[in-house]
Amino acid sequence: MQSGSKRRMLQRRYKKFRKMGEYSSHFRAAVTREVATLQGRMKHIVRRRSRKAIENGDLDDLMATLPEQTTTG
């Protein structure tokens, strides 16, 4: 093997391992869409439960599911 081809082979190998673990823009876009879809579904579920609780007069149950808020002053 000549030193030039060894050098090229080594450069390719380094490039390959440097890129390992990187995500492509397509993967990143797919994950972003998936997160947005899940957030939308959760928002819909929470709103539906809130409306049902208000209609049924179960405000105590609804308030129990919300995180406590603290005020400082």
N, CA and C of each residue as an Amber inpcrd file, in Angstrom:
protein
   219
   0.8360000  -1.1800000   0.0000000   0.0000000   0.0000000   0.0000000
   0.8800000   1.2430000   0.0000000   0.4740000   2.2240000  -0.7630000
   1.2530000   3.4630000  -0.7970000   0.8160000   4.3680000   0.3400000
   1.7120000   5.2860000   0.7220000   1.3960000   6.1600000   1.8510000
   0.2160000   7.0850000   1.5440000   0.0340000   7.4680000   0.2660000
  -1.0940000   8.3280000  -0.1170000  -2.4270000   7.6380000   0.0940000
  -2.5270000   6.3840000  -0.2960000  -3.7900000   5.6560000  -0.1230000
  -4.0440000   5.3470000   1.3530000  -2.9740000   5.1240000   2.1040000
  -3.1400000   4.9080000   3.5500000  -3.6810000   6.1790000   4.2000000
  -3.1440000   7.2950000   3.7920000  -3.5690000   8.5790000   4.3470000
  -5.0540000   8.8300000   4.0250000  -5.4400000   8.5610000   2.7800000
  -6.8390000   8.7430000   2.3890000  -7.7560000   7.8120000   3.1820000
  -7.3400000   6.5680000   3.3400000  -8.1300000   5.6040000   4.0880000
  -8.2880000   6.0630000   5.5390000  -7.2170000   6.5600000   6.1220000
  -7.2600000   7.0480000   7.4900000  -8.1960000   8.2540000   7.6090000
  -8.1300000   9.1620000   6.6460000  -9.0070000  10.3380000   6.6650000
 -10.4740000   9.9320000   6.5800000 -10.7640000   8.9720000   5.7230000
 -12.1450000   8.4850000   5.6140000 -12.6180000   7.8660000   6.9230000
 -11.7390000   7.0980000   7.5420000 -12.0860000   6.4600000   8.8120000
 -12.3510000   7.5050000   9.8990000 -11.4920000   8.5140000  10.0030000
 -11.6900000   9.5760000  10.9780000 -13.0080000  10.3070000  10.7200000
 -13.2840000  10.5940000   9.4500000 -14.5170000  11.2910000   9.0880000
 -15.7360000  10.4640000   9.4890000 -15.6740000   9.1850000   9.2310000
 -16.7710000   8.2790000   9.5670000 -17.0520000   8.3060000  11.0650000
 -16.0120000   8.1930000  11.8750000 -16.2080000   8.1390000  13.3190000
 -16.5680000   9.4970000  13.9150000 -16.1350000  10.5740000  13.2880000
 -16.5360000  11.9070000  13.7610000 -18.0300000  12.1330000  13.5430000
 -18.5760000  11.5870000  12.4750000 -19.9880000  11.7720000  12.1630000
 -20.8940000  10.8120000  12.9200000 -20.3310000   9.7910000  13.5110000
 -21.1360000   8.8240000  14.2440000 -21.8530000   9.5200000  15.3910000
 -23.1110000   9.1960000  15.5740000 -23.8790000   9.7790000  16.6640000
 -24.5730000  11.0670000  16.2910000 -24.2950000  11.6140000  15.1200000
 -24.9860000  12.8210000  14.6890000 -26.3290000  12.4240000  14.1020000
 -27.3030000  13.2770000  14.3010000 -28.6200000  13.0350000  13.7430000
 -28.7750000  13.8380000  12.4650000 -29.4330000  13.2470000  11.5160000
 -29.6740000  13.9620000  10.2650000 -30.8160000  14.9520000  10.4720000
 -30.9280000  15.9050000   9.5700000 -32.0060000  16.8830000   9.6650000
 -33.3650000  16.2080000   9.4880000 -33.4220000  15.1160000   8.7300000
 -34.6800000  14.3960000   8.5470000 -35.1330000  13.7670000   9.8620000
 -34.2080000  13.1750000  10.5830000 -34.5290000  12.5600000  11.8680000
 -34.9810000  13.6220000  12.8630000 -34.2600000  14.7220000  12.9040000
 -34.5860000  15.8180000  13.8120000 -35.9910000  16.3510000  13.5160000
 -36.3240000  16.5070000  12.2340000 -37.6470000  16.9940000  11.8410000
 -38.7320000  15.9980000  12.2420000 -38.4650000  14.7170000  12.0850000
 -39.4380000  13.6880000  12.4540000 -39.7000000  13.7050000  13.9530000
 -38.6600000  13.8550000  14.7410000 -38.8150000  13.9050000  16.2020000
 -39.6040000  15.1490000  16.6020000 -39.3170000  16.2730000  15.9640000
 -40.0410000  17.5210000  16.2540000 -41.5290000  17.3610000  15.9590000
 -41.8490000  16.7450000  14.8200000 -43.2660000  16.5210000  14.4710000
 -43.9370000  15.6000000  15.4760000 -43.2390000  14.5590000  15.8880000
 -43.7950000  13.6030000  16.8440000 -44.0820000  14.2760000  18.1860000
 -43.1590000  15.0860000  18.6600000 -43.3400000  15.7940000  19.9360000
 -44.5370000  16.7400000  19.8360000 -44.6440000  17.4670000  18.7240000
 -45.7630000  18.3920000  18.5400000 -47.0960000  17.6470000  18.5330000
 -47.1270000  16.4860000  17.8920000 -48.3490000  15.6760000  17.8570000
 -48.7300000  15.2170000  19.2550000 -47.7680000  14.7220000  20.0060000
 -48.0470000  14.2600000  21.3700000 -48.5060000  15.4020000  22.2690000
 -47.8940000  16.5730000  22.1280000 -48.3080000  17.7300000  22.9250000
 -49.7460000  18.1230000  22.5980000 -50.0820000  18.0960000  21.3140000
 -51.4440000  18.4260000  20.9050000 -52.4610000  17.4560000  21.4700000
 -52.1280000  16.1820000  21.4520000 -53.0410000  15.1720000  22.0040000
 -53.2310000  15.3520000  23.5050000 -52.1390000  15.6040000  24.2070000
 -52.2350000  15.8090000  25.6590000 -53.0660000  17.0460000  25.9840000
 -52.8770000  18.0920000  25.2200000 -53.6350000  19.3280000  25.4150000
 -55.1310000  19.0530000  25.2390000 -55.4610000  18.2920000  24.2180000
 -56.8550000  17.9430000  23.9410000 -57.4500000  17.1380000  25.1030000
 -56.7020000  16.1700000  25.6050000 -57.1880000  15.3270000  26.7090000
 -57.4190000  16.1590000  27.9670000 -56.4740000  17.0380000  28.2790000
 -56.6060000  17.8700000  29.4800000 -57.8130000  18.7940000  29.3620000
 -57.9930000  19.4070000  28.1940000 -59.1470000  20.2990000  28.0070000
 -60.4610000  19.5390000  28.1330000 -60.5150000  18.3480000  27.5390000
 -61.7410000  17.5510000  27.6030000 -62.0620000  17.1710000  29.0520000
 -61.0450000  16.7550000  29.7910000 -61.2750000  16.3960000  31.1980000
 -61.7110000  17.6160000  32.0160000 -61.1180000  18.7490000  31.7320000
 -61.4800000  19.9710000  32.4500000 -62.9250000  20.3400000  32.1870000
 -63.3310000  20.2880000  30.9190000 -64.7250000  20.6130000  30.5730000
 -65.6930000  19.6600000  31.2550000 -65.3680000  18.3670000  31.2310000
 -66.2540000  17.3890000  31.8790000 -66.3510000  17.6350000  33.3770000
 -65.2380000  17.9570000  33.9900000 -65.2370000  18.2030000  35.4350000
 -66.0740000  19.4310000  35.7600000 -65.9700000  20.4490000  34.9490000
 -66.7490000  21.6780000  35.1820000 -68.2390000  21.3940000  34.9740000
 -68.5730000  20.6700000  33.9040000 -69.9780000  20.3310000  33.6300000
 -70.5800000  19.4870000  34.7370000 -69.8030000  18.5890000  35.3010000
 -70.3060000  17.6870000  36.3470000 -70.1850000  18.2800000  37.7470000
 -69.5930000  19.4350000  37.8530000 -69.4290000  20.0640000  39.1620000
 -68.3410000  19.4180000  39.9930000 -67.4090000  18.7330000  39.3440000
 -66.3230000  18.0480000  40.0540000 -65.0790000  18.9270000  40.1310000
 -65.2520000  20.1550000  40.5390000 -64.1110000  21.0750000  40.5650000
 -63.0670000  20.6590000  41.5860000 -63.5070000  20.0460000  42.6890000
 -62.5370000  19.5930000  43.6880000 -61.6180000  18.5270000  43.0980000
 -62.2090000  17.5960000  42.3200000 -61.4010000  16.5600000  41.6780000
 -60.4470000  17.1720000  40.6570000 -60.9450000  18.1530000  39.9240000
 -60.1070000  18.8140000  38.9260000 -58.9530000  19.5450000  39.5990000
 -59.2490000  20.2660000  40.6530000 -58.2060000  21.0300000  41.3480000
 -57.1800000  20.0980000  41.9970000 -57.6060000  18.9220000  42.3900000
 -56.6800000  17.9660000  43.0150000 -55.6560000  17.4510000  42.0110000
 -55.9970000  17.4720000  40.7350000 -55.0580000  16.9810000  39.7270000
 -54.0500000  18.0440000  39.3090000 -54.3180000  19.2870000  39.6390000
 -53.4030000  20.3630000  39.2510000 -52.2640000  20.4690000  40.2570000
 -51.0870000  20.8700000  39.7950000 -49.9770000  21.0470000  40.7390000
 -50.2370000  22.2510000  41.6290000 -49.7410000  22.1570000  42.8480000
 -49.9100000  23.2840000  43.7850000 -49.0570000  24.4490000  43.3260000
 -49.6310000  25.6430000  43.4590000 -48.8770000  26.8370000  43.1160000
 -48.5630000  27.5790000  44.4050000 -47.3450000  28.0140000  44.4980000
 -46.9540000  28.7550000  45.6820000 -46.7660000  30.2010000  45.2990000
 -47.0970000  31.0720000  46.2280000 -46.9080000  32.4980000  45.9930000
 -45.8550000  32.9980000  46.9440000 -45.0380000  33.8730000  46.4520000
 -44.0080000  34.4630000  47.3080000 -44.3150000  35.9360000  47.4580000
 -44.0250000  36.4530000  48.5800000 -44.3580000  37.8680000  48.7280000
 -43.8680000  38.4590000  49.9540000
